[in-house]
C-alpha cells in the first residue's frame, strides 16, 4: 500500500494590499486597484481584512504602527485559518 501525503490545494493569496487611508477616506484602495486581491485596512483601532465576494471583513486586530509586512503576515495567517 502506498502512503501519499495530501497537500491542501487551498492556500491564502500571496498578495495582500495594505490601505492606511482610514475607514472614511473614499480615496483608499478599491477592488479595481488590487485586481480583486485582499485589502487590509486600518479601521480606527484594528486592522480589518476585506476579501472580494465576502460581505463582512475578517477582524485582524493589531496596532496602527505595524509595518506593511507585519499586516500582510497577519492577514495571510487569518486567510489560511479560514481556508
Residue frames relative to the residue before (quaternion, step in Angstrom):
aa qw qx qy qz dx dy dz
X 1.0000 0.0000 0.0000 0.0000 0.00 0.00 0.00
X 0.3551 -0.7418 0.5382 0.1845 3.54 -0.92 0.98
X 0.1892 -0.7566 0.6117 0.1325 3.56 -1.03 0.75
X 0.0394 -0.8021 0.5948 -0.0348 3.53 -0.51 1.22
X 0.3535 -0.7282 0.5466 0.2143 3.53 -0.85 0.96
X 0.3338 -0.7448 0.5484 0.1818 3.56 -0.85 1.02
X 0.1550 -0.7688 0.6161 0.0731 3.53 -0.91 1.00
X 0.4606 -0.6872 0.4733 0.3026 3.61 -0.69 0.98
X 0.3660 -0.7410 0.5237 0.2065 3.55 -1.03 0.82
X 0.6712 0.4585 -0.2983 0.5003 3.60 1.21 -0.31
X 0.0827 0.7773 -0.6184 0.0810 3.54 -0.73 1.09
X 0.6103 -0.5533 0.4160 0.3852 3.53 -1.22 0.40
X 0.5633 -0.5883 0.4449 0.3723 3.57 -1.09 0.61
X 0.4991 -0.6674 0.4610 0.3048 3.55 -1.08 0.66
X 0.7307 0.3875 -0.2360 0.5101 3.60 1.11 -0.57
X 0.0596 0.7342 -0.6732 0.0646 3.51 -0.84 1.09
X 0.2505 -0.7897 0.5479 0.1162 3.56 -0.66 1.13
X 0.2657 -0.7679 0.5686 0.1281 3.56 -0.98 0.90
X 0.0905 -0.7959 0.5986 -0.0027 3.56 -0.73 1.16
X 0.1143 -0.8208 0.5593 0.0196 3.57 -0.49 1.22
X 0.4040 0.7588 -0.4427 0.2550 3.60 1.25 0.20
X 0.5168 -0.6502 0.4157 0.3706 3.62 1.16 -0.39
X 0.6456 -0.5974 0.3346 0.3383 3.56 -1.17 0.62
X 0.7586 0.3621 -0.2134 0.4979 3.61 1.09 -0.48
X 0.5271 0.5910 -0.4250 0.4385 3.58 1.25 0.34
X 0.2143 -0.8244 0.5135 0.1036 3.55 -0.23 1.25
X 0.5409 0.5819 -0.4172 0.4413 3.58 1.27 0.28
X 0.4363 0.7164 -0.4434 0.3158 3.60 1.28 0.06
X 0.7506 -0.3895 0.2857 0.4508 3.54 -1.33 -0.07
X 0.1605 -0.7540 0.6322 0.0777 3.53 -1.13 0.79
X 0.6872 -0.4810 0.3304 0.4327 3.61 -1.22 0.36
X 0.6406 0.5342 -0.3311 0.4412 3.60 0.99 -0.77
X 0.6274 0.5455 -0.3299 0.4472 3.60 1.14 -0.61
X 0.7830 0.3551 -0.1528 0.4873 3.57 1.07 -0.73
X 0.4241 -0.6936 0.4676 0.3471 3.60 1.28 0.06
X 0.6401 -0.5738 0.2812 0.4266 3.57 1.11 0.89
X 0.4030 0.6847 -0.4999 0.3446 3.59 1.14 0.59
X 0.6717 -0.5319 0.3289 0.3971 3.61 -1.15 0.57
X 0.1804 -0.7659 0.6122 0.0779 3.53 -1.19 0.75
X 0.1795 -0.7430 0.6366 0.1025 3.57 -0.85 1.03
X 0.0356 -0.8193 0.5708 -0.0412 3.56 -0.71 1.12
X 0.4254 -0.6752 0.5404 0.2667 3.56 -1.01 0.87
X 0.0484 -0.8182 0.5719 -0.0335 3.56 -0.76 1.09
X 0.8062 -0.3109 0.1111 0.4910 3.57 0.31 1.33
X 0.8446 -0.0692 0.0810 0.5247 3.60 0.57 -1.08
X 0.7878 0.1387 -0.1229 0.5874 3.60 1.22 0.23
X 0.5112 -0.6079 0.5051 0.3378 3.54 -1.34 0.17
X 0.1341 -0.7537 0.6394 0.0714 3.54 -1.10 0.85
X 0.2387 -0.7636 0.5856 0.1309 3.55 -1.06 0.78
X 0.1565 -0.7829 0.5996 0.0554 3.54 -0.69 1.16
X 0.1105 -0.7805 0.6151 0.0163 3.54 -0.86 1.09
X 0.5213 -0.6619 0.4408 0.3096 3.58 -0.79 1.05
X 0.7965 0.2784 -0.2309 0.4845 3.56 -0.90 0.99
X 0.6439 0.4797 -0.3228 0.5011 3.59 1.26 -0.19
X 0.4734 -0.7035 0.4594 0.2644 3.58 -0.95 0.87
X 0.7975 0.2341 -0.1005 0.5469 3.58 0.96 -0.86
X 0.4746 -0.6658 0.4847 0.3108 3.59 -1.06 0.65
X 0.4432 -0.6129 0.5720 0.3173 3.53 -1.36 0.27
X 0.3182 -0.7503 0.5465 0.1928 3.59 -0.70 1.05
X 0.2185 -0.8218 0.5200 0.0806 3.55 -0.59 1.20
X 0.3722 -0.6993 0.5230 0.3144 3.59 1.03 -0.68
X 0.4251 0.7184 -0.4936 0.2441 3.56 -1.01 -0.78
X 0.3809 -0.6982 0.5542 0.2455 3.54 -1.33 -0.28
X 0.6753 -0.5662 0.3120 0.3550 3.56 -1.19 0.58
X 0.7299 0.4333 -0.2633 0.4584 3.60 1.04 -0.56
X 0.3262 0.7217 -0.5311 0.3013 3.59 1.15 0.55
X 0.4868 -0.6354 0.5026 0.3268 3.59 -1.12 0.61
X 0.6605 -0.4841 0.3785 0.4314 3.56 -1.25 0.33
X 0.6481 0.5281 -0.3216 0.4446 3.59 0.95 -0.86
X 0.6462 0.5127 -0.3207 0.4654 3.60 0.97 -0.79
X 0.6474 0.5030 -0.3139 0.4789 3.58 1.00 -0.84
X 0.6569 0.5108 -0.3102 0.4598 3.59 0.93 -0.88
X 0.6427 0.5133 -0.3225 0.4684 3.60 0.97 -0.80
X 0.6410 0.5170 -0.3125 0.4734 3.59 0.98 -0.87
X 0.6646 0.5062 -0.2944 0.4640 3.58 0.97 -0.88
X 0.6594 0.5023 -0.3150 0.4622 3.61 0.90 -0.86
X 0.6220 0.5332 -0.3342 0.4660 3.58 1.04 -0.77
X 0.6643 0.4948 -0.3006 0.4728 3.60 0.94 -0.88
X 0.6529 0.5071 -0.3167 0.4652 3.60 0.99 -0.78
X 0.6465 0.5043 -0.3205 0.4744 3.59 0.99 -0.77
X 0.6417 0.5179 -0.3227 0.4646 3.59 1.02 -0.77
X 0.6862 0.4910 -0.2747 0.4611 3.58 1.06 -0.77
X 0.6026 0.5979 -0.3523 0.3941 3.61 1.18 -0.51
